[in-house]
C-alpha cells in the first residue's frame, strides 16, 4: 500500500487550544466503543504531523505508516485513544492507525473514549472560527453579568472589537443608573436592566420599521451596535438609546433614502461582503 503525500486538507483542531478557549475541565475515562472515523476532527498534539484528513505531512512519517501496514496489517484493529467533546473526537494516541483507516476507506474504528464536560454542542465539521467567536462571546457575557441575567440570550458580533464596545455601552448605562437611583447595582442587575430597557427596545424599533431587512447578513448585536454608533453621532457620545429614541433614529435613517457615509451605511456595505458569524449552540440541561 502506498501513502503518498497528497494535497493538504488544512489544519486539525488542537484539543488543548479548544479546551482553553471554551474553559473546559479535564477529560475523564468513559469506555471503549466503536466510533465513526469521520467524527475525529482534531488531535491532542500532532497537528504539525497530520492534516485535517490525517494524511502525513512529511515523507518520513508516510514511510513509517507504510511499514506499519506491511509489517503489522492488523494494527488498525487495535483501539485508538480519543477525547470526546459532545459529538466530536480528538485523537490522543493512534494517529498512524487513524491515518491508515482514512487511506483505506474505513468508516468505523474502535476507540477508548475519555470525555470532557462541555456546555456547547460540538459536531464534526465545526470551524475554528466558530470556536473563537464562541470564546469571545462567552467571556463578554461572563464579564458583563449577561450570562446570569439573561442566560438564554446570545450576542454574536461580526468583529471582535464589538464586544468591548457592547461592554462599554452596558458600563455607561450602569453609571447612569447609579446617578439616577442613588445606589450601586450588581453586574447582573445592570445587565438585566440594560437588556430590557436599551437592547431589546432598540432591536424592536428596527423590526417595527422593517429596518432589519436591509441587514440580512447582520446579527442583532451588530444591528444594535450600528444604531448605538449612529445615536452617538446624532445626539452625543453619552447618549443611551431609549425605545422612543430608537424609533426616531431608525426613521431618520430611512428618511434619507440613500446609502451615505453614516455608521449604519458602512455596516451595510461590510455586511454584504462577509458571512455572518456563527456561535456554538449551547446544550440544553437534561430534564427528568
N, C-alpha and C positions, 0 to 999 in steps of 0.2 A: 504494500500500500504506500502510495506517495502522498505526502502532505506538503505541497508547495506553498510558498509564501504568496498568497493571493492578495486581492485588493483589501485594504484595511477597512474594517466596518465601523471604525470610530472607537470611542473610549468606553471602557467598562465603568460602571458606577463603583465608587470606593466605599466600602462598608463603614469604616471609621469616620469618613467625611460626612456621610449621610447621617450617621448616629449623632455626630456632634451638632450638625445643623438643626436636627429635629429634637435635640435634647432627650435622647432615648437612654434607657438604662442598659445594664449588661445582659448578654444573652444567657438563657437557661436551657439546659438539655430537655428536649421533648421526647422523641422516639426515633425509630428507624422506619422509613416509608419509601414508597416509590413516587417520584415527582417528575413533572414534565421537564425535559431538557431546556425547552424554551422559556421556562419560568425562572431560570437562573440568569439574573441581569447584571450581577456585579461580582466583586472579589474582595477578599479581606486584605489584599496587599500585593497583587501581582498585575496591576493594570499596565505596567510597562512591558510585561512579557506577552500578554494576550490582548487582542482587540475585542470588541463587543460581540463578535461571533466566535470567540475563543479560538481564533487562529493564532498560531505562534507568530511572534513579531521578529524573530531572528532565525537564521538558518540553523544555528547550533541547537536551539530548542526544538525546531522542527525535526532535526535528525534524531534527537533523543526520543521524541514521541514516536517516530517511525520505528526505532529499535524496540520500544516497549511493545508495539503492535506485533512485531515479528517474533520477539523472544517470549512474550507473555500474552498470547492472544486473548486470554480470559480476564485480563486486568480490568477491562471496562465493566466487568460484572461485580467488581468489589465496590462496596458503598463509598460514596464520597461524603465529605462533611460540609454541611451548608448552614447558613444563618438565615432565619426567616424573618421578614418584616411583612406582616399581613400575608399577601398572596405572592410576594416576590422573594427570591432567594439570592444569597451571596455565597459563593464557594470559598471555603477556608482551606480545605485540603482535597486534592483530586482534580486539579486544573488540567493535568495532562489527560486523565481519563475522560473528563468532560470535553476536551478538545477532540478526542477520538470519537466520542459519541456524536458530536456535531458533524464531524467529517464523514462518518459512516451513516448518517441519517437516522440515528436512534431517536425515538420520540420520548422514551421514559428512561430513567436511571434511578438506581437505589441510592438512598442518602440517609445519613444520620443527621437529624434536624435539631438545631437549637433555635429558640425563638427570642425575639426582642419585643417587649411590650411597646405598642405604638398607638398613638391617638388618631392616626390617619389611615385612610385606605391607600394601600400601596399595591399597584398592579404591575405585571410585566409590561414593558413599553414606556414606563414613566420617564420623563425627561429630567435631566439635571436642572434645567432652568425652572421647572415646576417645583422641585425641591427647594431651590434657592428662594423663589418667590414665597413659598410657604414659610420658610425660616424667618424671613424679614417680617412677614405679616404676623406671625406668632409673637415675635419679640415686641412689635408695636402694640399688639393687644394686651400683652402682659404688662408693659411699662405704663400704659395709659389707664389700666383698670377696665378696659372694654371686655377683656376675656371673662371677667367675673360679672360685670354689669349687664352685658348682653351676650351671653355665651354662644348663642346660635348664629350670631351675625359675623360675616366675613367681609374683609376690606382689601380687595385686590387692586393694586395700583400698577400702572404700566412701567413706571420708572422708580428706582429705589429712593430718590430724594423726596418722593411723595409722602413717605411715611414720616420723616421728620417734620414736614410741612403740616400733615394732619395732626401730629402730636403737638405742634406749636399752636394750632387752632384750638385744640382742647385746653391746653395750658392757659391761653389768653382768655378763653371763656371761663375757666375756673377762677382766674384772678378777678374777673368782672363779677362773678357770683359772690366772692368774698367781700368785695366792696358793697355789693347790693344787700347781702344778707347779714353782714357783720359777724360772720363766723367762718372758720375754716372747714371745708368739706373734704371728705376722704376722696381718694382717687376714683373709687367705684361710684360714689355719689356724683362727682363731677362728670365722669364718663357717661353715666346713665342720663343725666340731665342734658348733656351736650347732644347725645344721640337723639333724644326725644324732642328737644327744643330747637336744635340747629340742623343736625344732619338730615333727619327724616323730613322735616318741612322743606328743606332745600331741594331734595330729590323729588318730593311730592309736587312742588311747584313746577319743576321741569316736566314731570309726567303730565300734569294738567295742561300744560301748553304744548304737549307733544314734542318738546324740545329734544328728548332723548332719541327721537327718530333720526336726528342729524348726526348722532354719535353712536352708530350701531356697533362700532368696534371698541367702545369705551365702557369701562365698568362704572358702577355707581360712584365708587370712590374717586375715580378720575373726573367724573362729571361734577361731583361736589367740589373738588379742588379747583376746577376751571371756574365755577361760579364764585367760589371763595376769592380767587385771584381777581376776578372781574369786579367784585364788590369792593375790594381794596382800592382798585383804580378809580372807581366811581365815587366812593364815599369815605375813603381814608383808610390807612393801614390798621387802625384799631377797631374798625367796624366789624361786628359779627353779624352774619346774615340771619335774619328772622324770617318767619313764614311770609309776612306781608312784603318784606324786602325782597325775598326770593322771587315772588310773583312779579314784582316791579322790575327786578333785574332781568328775568327771562323775557318779559315783554319788551324791555328796552332793546335787548339784543335782536329779537325777532323783528322789531320795527325798522331796524337798519336795513334788513333785506339783502345785504350783500356780505360776502366774506371779506373782512378787513383785517387789520393787524392786531385785533384785540387778543387777549389771552385765550378766550374760547375759540376764536378762529384759528389760532396757532395749534390748539389741541385737535381741532377738526382735521387739519392738514396732516398732523403727525399720525392721528388715529387711522387715517385712510392708507397709511404706508406700513402699518405693522399689525402683527397678530395680537389679539387681546391676551393679557396674562392669565395663566391658569394656576390654581391652587389645588393642593391635595385635599380631597373631601375629608371631613372629619368623621370618624367612626361613631355610630350611634351606640349609646350604652346598651348593654344587654338587658333585656326585660324578662322577668319571670312569668 
